[in-house]
Amino acid sequence: KPGGHINVSLFLSDVYYETPIFGGMGYFVGTARKSYPNYALLAIYPEAIPANAKYADYLDGQYKLNIKFNNSHELLFTYFGARDILNYTKSVDELSSEESGGFLDGIGDGANGGSNTNTSGRPPVGLDRGFHTQGVRYTYTYEGMLKNDMYAQVSRFKEDFELDFRSPFTGETIFGYEVLDSRREFQYRDELSIGIIDDHLIANVGAEINKVRWELSLRNFSPQENINPNTPSFVETINDLVESNRTFRSLYDGDRTYYDLHAYYSELEIEFWRFRLTPGVRGEWYSLSHSTGVGPRAGMEFSIPESGTTLLAGAGRHFNVPPGLNYVSIEAGNPGLEMEAADHLAAGVDQELGDEWLIKLEVFRNIFRNLVVEDTYIVAPFSPRTNLREWATKPYDVASDPLENRPLNFSNDGTGWSEGFEVYIKKSRAPGRSGFFGWISYSNSLTKRNNHQPRLTDDQDSALRARNQGRSALIYREFDRNFIIYYDSNELEYYYDNDREELYDLDRTHQISLVINYKFNPEWQVGLRWQYATNVPYTPITGTQDLNLPILGRPTFIPEYSDFYNSERLGPVHQLDIRVDRFVNYGWGYANFYMELINFYARRNPESTSFDFLYPYVRGTNPSVNYESTYIQTPVGGGRILLLPLINFGMEIQF
């Protein structure tokens, strides 16, 4: 029968609805969700918003429409779409209000002081990210022994965000601009499942075709007025970047890349006695570099029903195309990059204790190869000059010298690994009963990477730059991860891999999630959620170089970074949320009135650092720490500010 729910709260609303259709031959399921904390806080208590708060204006929706014509033929239509607009900070809102007036005029301008410095901790202003995918699946079933799924879908992703370009000498903004990241993907997948031995052996085979069209470009340049006479003009800066920076030129003209990814796979599902085995293999072909990968994989389960124990293990080799358009760009990247590869190994145990307790333990190790890394040495000598701008503006130069030594900027030299374990404990509650229920999970992991790039001292790097002036590479050859370059100056140089393993940018040692609920009776329930995580590592600034030159007009300080990459972390990230529910039960369902205290102890979680190059390095002051803003603030006198949790309340109706 038809059913669903409606939820309306201060920061978020969502709706869900399901119903049978065509006299029970099919069903429809639809849901939509809208998040609006920025509008709510601006309307209720704008003074409580931290100066650089980041609140997403988020919307998503999806539906499924299923039609079952008979026992053999079934059709399913699906859609999912989302849009995320992150264009709000209190400082930005005040600036736009001063210019245009209207609904947001009453906030004032007290928090605007640092918004134009080069240390702004807010996100890219004007982020507008949208994604939607739609597909159709046809299923043919024959007497329960054969099942064929044919699925086609089209996905579109578009991200548009604003940035600004600042003079490295004066710190002034020369121009603002928008970055457009647009991607369209088409996928067709055909899967066949054949029952060979009832309840014991099933064979699954399939193939898929993926076509990707990707564009990355710059647009809507907005020149800024500057005070310092040493700040270059907009036209001068643009011309210099287009002429000297290959990456900027490709984005300025619009960088477009197309590739295909084809795959096949097969798997057996074997069940006998207490075992379940799933051996399989997947092969992939990537069109840009014509690289291939064959990944065997297998899973195993062994059940001991007498004790409620299940042993699990799995291993497999997986492949992934280079993860960014800038990596494989024909104009500014390396289209010859191969697929990244990873071997995943995991083992664990699930233990049931009665009807209410479940304990899971898992250990894992992953080994990564062919990772894409920045490579300032790799070059393709005697490459055709294919840039259309050069053909249009310098036709005689290109015709007389049609070949170039093209820097590729990226290589597959990276390797890495990760390992760790996770513990999960769950306490369930029988329907209709009071008491505790919830779960806790803890993970401990370590992830390291090695880029396998030559590490030069500052003196060696300066000497290499000086030698590279006026010479070009004729031959580039790799030997394992070492390489030689022969130059047109008759010089031969050998570079060896003296890199080392270092912490990965997203490494987090400890992660804890705790959810505890207590149901007093059918009407009242209280719950809490606590999350804790080690912060990600970063490379600290250890000093500055003073560029106090007369032509700059003011002192400028260039940060000097530690030789030990990712050797420090900011403080841990943690947050406690508390929720109280009041249920009112009816014959058709229930209504739930709730209140949430988000970030109960108003924790300011550090997320990054910002260096102001108009001032020297001072540990603890410059660079400064940027914080998440999951809290509200209120003045308490004497220039002090009291931090408080976000308060959300709402109503949910289930029918």
C-alpha positions as CSV (number, residue, x, y, z in Angstrom):
1,K,0.0,0.0,0.0
2,P,1.1,3.6,-0.4
3,G,3.4,5.0,2.4
4,G,6.2,7.4,3.2
5,H,7.3,10.1,5.5
6,I,7.8,13.9,5.7
7,N,10.5,15.5,7.8
8,V,10.7,19.3,8.4
9,S,13.4,20.9,10.6
10,L,15.2,24.2,11.0
11,F,18.1,23.2,8.8
12,L,16.8,20.3,6.6
13,S,13.6,18.9,5.1
14,D,13.0,15.7,3.2
15,V,10.1,13.7,1.9
16,Y,9.8,10.0,0.9
17,Y,6.9,8.3,-0.9
18,E,6.3,4.8,-2.2
19,T,3.2,3.3,-3.9
20,P,2.2,0.4,-6.1
21,I,1.3,1.2,-9.7
22,F,-0.5,-0.5,-12.6
23,G,-2.6,-2.6,-10.3
24,G,0.3,-4.1,-8.5
25,M,2.4,-4.8,-11.6
26,G,5.0,-2.3,-10.5
27,Y,5.9,0.3,-7.9
28,F,7.1,3.9,-7.6
29,V,9.6,5.2,-5.0
30,G,10.6,8.9,-4.8
31,T,12.5,11.0,-2.4
32,A,13.8,14.6,-2.1
33,R,15.9,16.4,0.4
34,K,16.8,20.1,0.9
35,S,19.4,21.6,3.3
36,Y,19.3,25.3,4.1
37,P,21.2,26.2,7.2
38,N,22.5,29.5,5.7
39,Y,19.0,30.9,5.1
40,A,17.8,29.8,8.6
41,L,20.7,31.3,10.5
42,L,20.6,34.5,8.5
43,A,16.9,35.0,9.2
44,I,17.0,34.0,12.9
45,Y,20.3,35.1,14.4
46,P,22.9,36.4,11.8
47,E,25.2,37.7,14.6
48,A,25.7,34.1,15.7
49,I,27.4,33.1,12.4
50,P,31.2,32.8,12.5
51,A,32.9,35.2,10.1
52,N,34.2,32.5,7.7
53,A,31.4,29.9,8.2
54,K,30.8,27.5,5.4
55,Y,27.2,26.3,4.9
56,A,26.1,24.2,2.0
57,D,22.8,25.0,0.2
58,Y,22.2,21.4,-0.8
59,L,19.4,19.7,-2.8
60,D,19.0,16.1,-4.0
61,G,16.2,13.9,-5.3
62,Q,15.8,10.4,-6.8
63,Y,13.1,8.0,-8.0
64,K,12.7,4.4,-9.1
65,L,9.8,3.3,-11.3
66,N,9.5,-0.5,-11.7
67,I,7.2,-2.4,-14.1
68,K,7.0,-6.2,-14.0
69,F,5.1,-7.3,-17.1
70,N,5.2,-11.0,-16.1
71,N,7.6,-13.5,-14.5
72,S,10.1,-13.1,-17.3
73,H,10.2,-9.4,-18.2
74,E,10.8,-6.5,-16.0
75,L,11.7,-2.8,-16.6
76,L,13.3,-0.3,-14.1
77,F,13.8,3.4,-14.6
78,T,16.0,5.3,-12.2
79,Y,17.1,8.9,-11.6
80,F,19.3,10.6,-9.1
81,G,20.3,14.2,-9.0
82,A,22.0,16.6,-6.6
83,R,23.1,20.2,-6.4
84,D,25.5,21.6,-3.8
85,I,25.9,25.4,-3.7
86,L,28.6,26.5,-1.3
87,N,28.7,30.3,-1.9
88,Y,28.2,31.6,1.6
89,T,30.4,33.0,4.3
90,K,29.4,35.9,6.6
91,S,32.1,38.1,5.1
92,V,31.1,37.4,1.5
93,D,27.5,38.0,2.4
94,E,28.3,41.4,3.9
95,L,30.2,42.5,0.8
96,S,27.4,41.5,-1.6
97,S,24.8,43.1,0.6
98,E,26.7,46.4,0.6
99,E,26.7,46.3,-3.2
100,S,23.2,45.1,-3.9
101,G,21.1,45.7,-0.8
102,G,18.0,43.8,0.0
103,F,17.2,40.8,2.2
104,L,20.6,40.5,3.9
105,D,21.3,44.2,4.7
106,G,21.0,44.0,8.5
107,I,24.1,42.1,9.3
108,G,26.6,44.9,9.4
109,D,30.2,44.9,8.4
110,G,32.1,44.1,11.6
111,A,33.4,40.7,10.4
112,N,34.7,41.9,7.1
113,G,38.1,43.1,8.1
114,G,40.2,40.2,6.8
115,S,38.2,39.1,3.9
116,N,40.6,40.6,1.3
117,T,43.8,39.3,2.7
118,N,45.8,36.5,1.2
119,T,45.0,34.2,4.2
120,S,41.2,33.9,3.8
121,G,40.3,30.5,5.2
122,R,36.9,30.3,3.5
123,P,36.4,27.9,0.6
124,P,36.4,28.8,-3.0
125,V,33.6,31.4,-3.3
126,G,30.7,30.6,-5.5
127,L,31.1,26.8,-5.6
128,D,28.2,25.3,-7.6
129,R,28.4,21.6,-8.0
130,G,25.7,19.5,-9.7
131,F,25.4,15.9,-10.6
132,H,22.6,13.8,-12.1
133,T,22.3,10.3,-13.6
134,Q,19.5,8.6,-15.3
135,G,19.2,5.0,-16.4
136,V,17.0,2.1,-17.5
137,R,17.4,-1.6,-16.8
138,Y,15.7,-4.4,-18.6
139,T,15.7,-7.8,-16.8
140,Y,14.9,-11.1,-18.4
141,T,14.4,-14.2,-16.2
142,Y,13.9,-17.8,-17.4
143,E,12.5,-20.3,-14.9
144,G,14.7,-19.0,-12.1
145,M,17.8,-20.5,-13.8
146,L,18.8,-17.7,-16.0
147,K,18.8,-14.0,-15.5
148,N,20.0,-11.3,-17.9
149,D,20.3,-7.6,-16.8
150,M,20.9,-5.0,-19.5
151,Y,21.5,-1.5,-18.1
152,A,22.2,1.8,-19.7
153,Q,22.8,5.1,-18.0
154,V,23.9,8.7,-18.7
155,S,25.6,10.7,-16.0
156,R,26.5,14.4,-16.0
157,F,28.7,16.2,-13.5
158,K,29.4,20.0,-13.5
159,E,31.3,22.0,-11.0
160,D,31.7,25.8,-11.3
161,F,33.7,27.7,-8.6
162,E,35.4,31.1,-8.2
163,L,39.0,31.7,-7.4
164,D,41.3,34.7,-7.5
165,F,44.9,35.2,-8.8
166,R,47.1,37.2,-6.5
167,S,50.5,38.9,-7.1
168,P,53.2,36.7,-5.4
169,F,55.0,40.0,-4.6
170,T,52.4,42.4,-3.3
171,G,49.6,40.1,-2.2
172,E,47.0,42.1,-4.1
173,T,44.3,40.3,-6.2
174,I,44.9,40.9,-9.9
175,F,41.8,39.2,-11.2
176,G,39.1,36.8,-10.2
177,Y,38.0,33.9,-12.4
178,E,35.7,30.9,-12.6
179,V,36.8,27.3,-13.1
180,L,34.4,25.0,-15.0
181,D,34.8,21.3,-14.5
182,S,32.3,19.4,-16.7
183,R,32.1,15.7,-17.3
184,R,29.6,13.5,-19.2
185,E,29.7,9.7,-18.9
186,F,27.7,7.0,-20.8
187,Q,27.7,3.4,-19.5
188,Y,26.2,0.2,-20.9
189,R,26.4,-2.9,-18.9
190,D,25.2,-6.5,-19.7
191,E,25.2,-9.1,-16.9
192,L,24.2,-12.7,-17.2
193,S,23.6,-15.1,-14.3
194,I,23.2,-18.8,-14.9
195,G,22.1,-21.3,-12.2
196,I,24.2,-24.4,-12.8
197,I,23.4,-26.4,-9.6
198,D,20.4,-25.3,-7.6
199,D,21.5,-23.7,-4.3
200,H,25.1,-24.6,-4.9
201,L,26.7,-23.1,-8.1
202,I,25.9,-19.9,-10.0
203,A,28.0,-18.4,-12.8
204,N,28.0,-14.7,-13.4
205,V,29.5,-13.0,-16.5
206,G,29.3,-9.5,-17.8
207,A,30.7,-6.7,-19.9
208,E,30.5,-2.9,-19.8
209,I,31.3,0.0,-22.0
210,N,32.1,3.4,-20.5
211,K,32.6,6.6,-22.6
212,V,33.8,9.8,-20.8
213,R,33.8,13.3,-22.1
214,W,35.6,15.8,-19.9
215,E,36.2,19.6,-20.1
216,L,38.1,21.9,-17.7
217,S,38.3,25.6,-18.5
218,L,38.5,29.1,-17.1
219,R,36.0,31.8,-17.8
220,N,34.4,35.1,-16.6
221,F,37.6,36.9,-15.7
222,S,37.1,40.0,-13.5
223,P,40.0,42.4,-13.3
224,Q,40.5,44.1,-9.9
225,E,41.7,47.6,-9.1
226,N,45.0,47.7,-7.2
227,I,46.8,50.3,-5.0
228,N,50.4,49.1,-5.1
229,P,52.0,50.3,-8.4
230,N,54.2,47.2,-8.4
231,T,51.2,44.9,-8.8
232,P,51.1,43.8,-12.5
233,S,48.1,44.8,-14.6
234,F,45.4,42.3,-15.6
235,V,46.4,42.3,-19.3
236,E,50.1,42.0,-18.5
237,T,49.5,39.1,-16.2
238,I,47.1,37.2,-18.6
239,N,49.5,37.6,-21.5
240,D,52.5,36.4,-19.5
241,L,50.6,33.4,-18.2
242,V,49.3,32.4,-21.6
243,E,52.8,32.7,-23.1
244,S,54.8,31.0,-20.4
245,N,52.5,28.6,-18.5
246,R,51.3,25.7,-20.6
247,T,48.7,24.6,-18.0
248,F,47.1,28.0,-17.8
249,R,47.1,28.3,-21.5
250,S,45.3,25.0,-22.0
251,L,42.7,25.9,-19.4
252,Y,42.3,29.4,-20.8
253,D,41.5,27.9,-24.2
254,G,39.4,25.1,-22.8
255,D,40.9,21.7,-22.1
256,R,38.9,18.8,-23.5
257,T,39.7,15.1,-23.3
258,Y,37.8,12.0,-24.3
259,Y,38.4,8.4,-23.4
260,D,36.8,5.0,-23.2
261,L,37.0,2.3,-20.5
262,H,35.8,-1.2,-21.4
263,A,35.6,-4.1,-19.0
264,Y,34.6,-7.8,-18.8
265,Y,34.2,-9.9,-15.7
266,S,33.2,-13.3,-14.5
267,E,32.5,-14.8,-11.1
268,L,31.4,-18.1,-9.6
269,E,29.1,-18.3,-6.5
270,I,29.9,-21.6,-4.8
271,E,28.0,-22.7,-1.8
272,F,28.4,-26.1,0.0
273,W,28.3,-27.2,3.6
274,R,29.3,-24.1,5.6
275,F,31.4,-22.5,2.8
276,R,30.6,-19.7,0.4
277,L,33.3,-19.0,-2.2
278,T,33.2,-16.3,-4.9
279,P,36.3,-16.6,-7.2
280,G,36.3,-14.2,-10.2
281,V,38.3,-12.1,-12.6
282,R,37.9,-8.6,-14.2
283,G,39.7,-7.3,-17.2
284,E,39.8,-3.6,-18.2
285,W,41.1,-1.6,-21.2
286,Y,41.7,2.2,-21.1
287,S,41.8,3.9,-24.4
288,L,44.1,7.0,-23.9
289,S,47.2,4.9,-23.1
290,H,45.8,1.6,-24.4
291,S,46.8,0.1,-21.1
292,T,45.1,-3.1,-19.9
293,G,44.7,-4.7,-16.5
294,V,43.6,-8.2,-15.4
295,G,42.4,-8.4,-11.8
296,P,41.8,-11.8,-10.2
297,R,39.7,-11.7,-7.0
298,A,38.1,-14.1,-4.6
299,G,36.0,-14.0,-1.4
300,M,35.4,-16.7,1.2
301,E,32.9,-17.1,4.0
302,F,32.8,-20.0,6.6
303,S,29.8,-20.1,8.9
304,I,29.6,-21.9,12.3
305,P,25.9,-21.5,13.2
306,E,26.3,-23.3,16.5
307,S,28.3,-20.4,17.9
308,G,27.0,-17.6,15.6
309,T,30.5,-17.2,14.1
310,T,31.3,-16.3,10.5
311,L,34.9,-16.2,9.2
312,L,35.5,-14.0,6.1
313,A,38.4,-13.3,3.8
314,G,38.9,-11.6,0.5
315,A,41.6,-10.6,-2.0
316,G,41.6,-8.9,-5.3
317,R,43.5,-6.7,-7.8
318,H,41.7,-3.5,-8.9
319,F,42.5,-0.8,-11.5
320,N,41.5,2.8,-11.7
321,V,41.9,5.4,-14.5
322,P,44.0,8.5,-13.7
323,P,41.7,10.5,-11.3
324,G,41.9,14.0,-12.9
325,L,41.6,15.6,-16.3
326,N,44.7,17.7,-15.5
327,Y,46.7,14.4,-15.3
328,V,45.7,13.1,-18.8
329,S,45.3,16.4,-20.6
330,I,46.7,16.2,-24.1
331,E,48.0,19.8,-23.9
332,A,49.2,20.1,-20.3
333,G,49.4,16.6,-18.9
334,N,50.4,13.1,-19.8
335,P,47.8,11.2,-21.9
336,G,50.1,8.2,-21.9
337,L,49.5,7.5,-18.2
338,E,48.5,4.0,-17.4
339,M,45.8,2.8,-15.0
340,E,46.6,2.9,-11.3
341,A,46.6,-0.6,-9.7
342,A,45.9,-1.8,-6.1
343,D,45.9,-5.2,-4.4
344,H,43.4,-5.4,-1.6
345,L,43.6,-8.1,1.1
346,A,41.2,-8.4,4.1
347,A,40.2,-11.0,6.7
348,G,37.7,-10.8,9.5
349,V,35.2,-12.5,11.8
350,D,31.6,-11.7,12.6
351,Q,30.4,-13.0,16.0
352,E,26.8,-12.9,17.1
353,L,26.1,-13.0,20.9
354,G,22.5,-13.9,21.3
355,D,19.8,-11.9,19.5
356,E,21.0,-8.4,20.5
357,W,24.8,-8.3,20.2
358,L,27.1,-8.4,17.1
359,I,30.9,-8.0,17.1
360,K,32.9,-7.6,13.9
361,L,36.7,-7.5,13.5
362,E,38.5,-6.9,10.3
363,V,42.2,-6.5,9.3
364,F,43.3,-5.3,5.9
365,R,46.4,-4.4,3.8
366,N,46.4,-2.6,0.5
367,I,49.3,-2.3,-1.9
368,F,49.3,0.4,-4.5
369,R,51.3,0.6,-7.8
370,N,51.4,2.9,-10.8
371,L,50.1,5.8,-8.8
372,V,50.0,9.1,-10.7
373,V,52.4,11.6,-9.2
374,E,53.8,15.0,-10.2
375,D,57.0,14.6,-12.2
376,T,59.0,17.7,-13.2
377,Y,61.5,15.6,-15.1
378,I,59.5,13.5,-17.5
379,V,59.5,14.9,-21.1
380,A,58.5,13.8,-24.5
381,P,61.2,14.9,-27.0
382,F,60.3,15.6,-30.7
383,S,56.6,15.9,-30.0
384,P,54.4,17.6,-32.6
385,R,53.3,21.1,-31.7
386,T,49.5,20.6,-31.5
387,N,48.4,23.7,-29.7
388,L,45.8,25.5,-31.8
389,R,46.6,28.9,-30.3
390,E,50.2,28.6,-31.5
391,W,49.1,27.6,-34.9
392,A,46.8,30.7,-35.1
393,T,49.2,33.3,-33.6
394,K,52.6,31.9,-34.7
395,P,52.0,30.0,-37.9
396,Y,55.5,30.6,-39.4
397,D,57.3,29.6,-36.2
398,V,55.3,26.4,-36.0
399,A,55.8,25.6,-39.6
400,S,59.6,26.1,-39.4
401,D,59.9,24.2,-36.1
402,P,57.0,21.8,-35.9
403,L,58.4,19.7,-33.0
404,E,58.9,20.5,-29.4
405,N,60.1,19.0,-26.1
406,R,56.9,18.6,-24.3
407,P,56.9,18.4,-20.5
408,L,54.4,15.7,-19.4
409,N,54.3,16.8,-15.7
410,F,52.9,13.5,-14.4
411,S,54.1,9.9,-14.3
412,N,53.0,6.5,-12.9
413,D,56.1,6.3,-10.6
414,G,54.1,6.3,-7.3
415,T,53.7,3.4,-5.0
416,G,52.2,3.0,-1.6
417,W,50.5,0.9,1.0
418,S,47.9,1.0,3.8
419,E,47.2,-1.4,6.6
420,G,45.0,-1.4,9.7
421,F,42.1,-3.0,11.5
422,E,38.6,-2.1,12.5
423,V,36.4,-3.2,15.4
424,Y,32.6,-2.8,15.2
425,I,30.2,-3.6,18.1
426,K,26.4,-3.3,17.7
427,K,23.7,-3.6,20.4
428,S,20.2,-4.1,18.9
429,R,16.8,-3.7,20.5
430,A,13.7,-5.8,19.8
431,P,10.9,-3.9,18.2
432,G,8.5,-2.4,20.8
433,R,10.9,-2.9,23.7
434,S,12.6,-0.2,25.8
435,G,16.3,0.0,26.6
436,F,19.7,0.8,25.1
437,F,20.7,0.2,21.5
438,G,23.5,1.6,19.3
439,W,26.9,0.8,18.0
440,I,30.6,1.8,18.3
441,S,33.3,1.4,15.7
442,Y,37.1,2.0,15.9
443,S,39.6,1.9,13.1
444,N,43.4,2.1,13.3
445,S,45.3,2.6,10.0
446,L,48.5,3.7,8.5
447,T,48.9,4.9,4.9
448,K,52.1,5.8,3.2
449,R,53.2,6.9,-0.3
450,N,56.5,7.0,-2.2
451,N,56.6,9.3,-5.3
452,H,60.0,7.9,-6.4
453,Q,61.3,11.3,-7.6
454,P,64.8,12.6,-7.3
455,R,65.3,14.7,-4.1
456,L,67.7,17.6,-4.8
457,T,69.1,20.0,-2.3
458,D,68.4,23.7,-2.9
459,D,71.9,24.2,-4.3
460,Q,71.5,21.2,-6.7
461,D,68.0,22.4,-7.8
462,S,69.3,25.9,-8.5
463,A,72.3,24.5,-10.5
464,L,69.9,22.3,-12.5
465,R,67.7,25.2,-13.4
466,A,70.7,27.2,-14.5
467,R,71.9,24.4,-16.7
468,N,68.5,23.9,-18.3
469,Q,68.4,27.5,-19.6
470,G,69.0,27.3,-23.3
471,R,69.2,23.5,-23.7
472,S,66.6,21.0,-24.7
473,A,66.2,17.2,-24.1
474,L,66.9,15.0,-27.1
475,I,66.5,11.6,-25.4
476,Y,64.6,10.6,-22.2
477,R,65.0,7.0,-21.0
478,E,63.9,5.3,-17.8
479,F,65.6,2.4,-16.1
480,D,63.4,1.0,-13.4
481,R,62.6,4.3,-11.5
482,N,65.9,5.9,-12.5
483,F,66.3,7.8,-15.7
484,I,68.8,9.6,-18.0
485,I,68.3,12.7,-20.2
486,Y,70.6,13.5,-23.1
487,Y,70.5,17.2,-24.1
488,D,71.2,19.0,-27.3
489,S,74.3,20.5,-25.5
490,N,75.9,17.0,-25.7
491,E,75.4,16.7,-21.9
492,L,74.1,13.4,-20.4
493,E,72.6,13.5,-16.9
494,Y,71.6,10.6,-14.7
495,Y,68.9,11.0,-12.1
496,Y,68.3,8.3,-9.5
497,D,65.4,7.6,-7.2
498,N,66.4,8.7,-3.7
499,D,62.9,9.3,-2.5
500,R,61.4,7.9,0.7
501,E,58.1,6.7,2.0
502,E,56.0,9.4,3.7
503,L,52.6,9.7,5.2
504,Y,49.7,10.0,2.7
505,D,47.8,13.3,2.6
506,L,44.6,11.7,3.9
507,D,46.1,9.4,6.5
508,R,44.2,9.3,9.8
509,T,45.5,7.0,12.5
510,H,42.5,6.8,14.8
511,Q,38.8,7.1,13.9
512,I,36.0,6.4,16.4
513,S,32.2,6.6,15.9
514,L,29.8,6.1,18.8
515,V,26.0,6.0,18.6
516,I,24.0,5.4,21.8
517,N,20.2,5.6,22.0
518,Y,17.9,4.9,24.9
519,K,14.2,4.3,24.4
520,F,12.3,5.0,27.7
521,N,8.9,4.0,26.4
522,P,6.9,4.2,23.1
523,E,6.8,8.0,23.4
524,W,10.3,9.1,24.5
525,Q,13.8,8.4,23.2
526,V,17.2,10.1,23.7
527,G,20.4,9.6,21.7
528,L,23.9,10.8,21.2
529,R,26.5,10.5,18.5
530,W,30.2,11.1,19.1
531,Q,32.9,11.1,16.4
532,Y,36.6,11.4,16.8
533,A,39.4,11.3,14.2
534,T,43.1,12.1,14.0
535,N,43.7,15.0,11.8
536,V,45.4,14.6,8.4
537,P,49.1,15.4,8.2
538,Y,50.7,18.4,6.6
539,T,54.1,19.8,5.8
540,P,54.9,22.6,8.3
541,I,56.5,26.0,7.5
542,T,59.8,26.3,9.4
543,G,60.9,29.8,8.3
544,T,60.6,32.6,5.7
545,Q,62.8,34.2,3.0
546,D,62.5,38.0,3.1
547,L,62.1,39.6,-0.3
548,N,62.6,43.1,0.9
549,L,63.4,44.6,-2.5
550,P,62.8,48.3,-3.4
551,I,60.8,47.4,-6.5
552,L,58.2,45.5,-4.5
553,G,57.1,48.5,-2.5
554,R,56.6,46.5,0.7
555,P,58.2,43.5,2.5
556,T,57.2,40.1,1.1
557,F,57.9,36.8,2.8
558,I,58.2,33.5,1.0
559,P,57.6,30.5,3.3
560,E,60.2,27.8,3.7
561,Y,58.8,24.3,4.3
562,S,60.2,21.5,6.3
563,D,62.3,18.8,4.5
564,F,60.0,16.3,6.1
565,Y,56.8,16.0,4.1
566,N,53.6,15.5,6.1
567,S,55.5,15.5,9.4
568,E,52.9,17.4,11.5
569,R,49.2,17.2,12.3
570,L,46.7,19.7,13.6
571,G,44.7,18.8,16.7
572,P,42.2,16.0,16.4
573,V,38.6,16.4,15.1
574,H,35.8,15.4,17.4
575,Q,32.1,16.4,17.9
576,L,29.2,15.3,20.1
577,D,25.6,15.5,18.9
578,I,22.6,15.0,21.2
579,R,19.0,14.3,20.1
580,V,15.7,14.0,22.0
581,D,12.6,12.4,20.3
582,R,9.0,12.6,21.3
583,F,6.8,10.1,19.4
584,V,3.0,10.3,19.0
585,N,1.6,7.1,17.7
586,Y,-1.5,6.8,15.5
587,G,-3.3,4.0,13.6
588,W,-1.9,5.2,10.3
589,G,1.7,5.7,11.6
590,Y,3.3,8.2,13.9
591,A,4.5,11.8,14.3
592,N,8.0,12.5,15.8
593,F,8.9,15.8,17.3
594,Y,12.7,16.1,17.9
595,M,15.4,18.6,19.0
596,E,19.1,18.3,18.2
597,L,22.1,19.9,19.8
598,I,24.8,19.7,17.1
599,N,28.4,19.9,18.3
600,F,27.2,20.0,22.0
601,Y,30.4,21.3,23.5
602,A,31.0,23.7,20.5
603,R,34.3,22.2,19.4
604,R,36.3,24.3,17.0
605,N,37.9,21.6,14.8
606,P,41.1,22.7,13.0
607,E,41.1,21.9,9.3
608,S,44.0,23.8,7.6
609,T,46.5,26.6,7.9
610,S,47.0,29.8,6.0
611,F,50.2,31.8,5.6
612,D,50.1,35.6,5.2
613,F,53.1,36.4,3.0
614,L,53.0,40.1,4.0
615,Y,54.3,39.1,7.4
616,P,57.2,36.9,8.6
617,Y,56.8,33.4,10.0
618,V,55.9,33.2,13.7
619,R,55.1,29.8,15.1
620,G,51.6,29.7,16.4
621,T,50.6,33.0,14.7
622,N,51.6,33.0,11.1
623,P,50.6,30.6,9.6
624,S,47.2,30.8,11.3
625,V,44.8,27.9,11.8
626,N,41.5,27.7,10.0
627,Y,38.6,26.1,11.8
628,E,35.4,24.3,10.9
629,S,32.3,26.3,11.9
630,T,29.8,23.8,13.2
631,Y,28.8,26.1,16.1
632,I,27.2,29.5,16.7
633,Q,28.7,32.4,18.7
634,T,27.3,35.2,20.9
635,P,29.0,38.2,22.5
636,V,29.2,38.1,26.3
637,G,30.8,41.5,26.9
638,G,34.4,42.7,27.2
639,G,35.1,41.7,23.6
640,R,34.6,38.0,24.5
641,I,32.6,35.5,22.5
642,L,30.8,32.5,23.8
643,L,30.6,29.5,21.5
644,L,27.4,27.5,21.5
645,P,26.1,24.3,19.7
646,L,23.9,24.5,16.7
647,I,20.3,23.9,17.7
648,N,18.0,22.1,15.3
649,F,14.4,21.0,15.9
650,G,11.8,19.6,13.6
651,M,8.9,17.1,13.0
652,E,8.8,13.8,11.1
653,I,5.6,12.2,10.0
654,Q,5.6,8.5,9.1
655,F,2.5,7.1,7.3
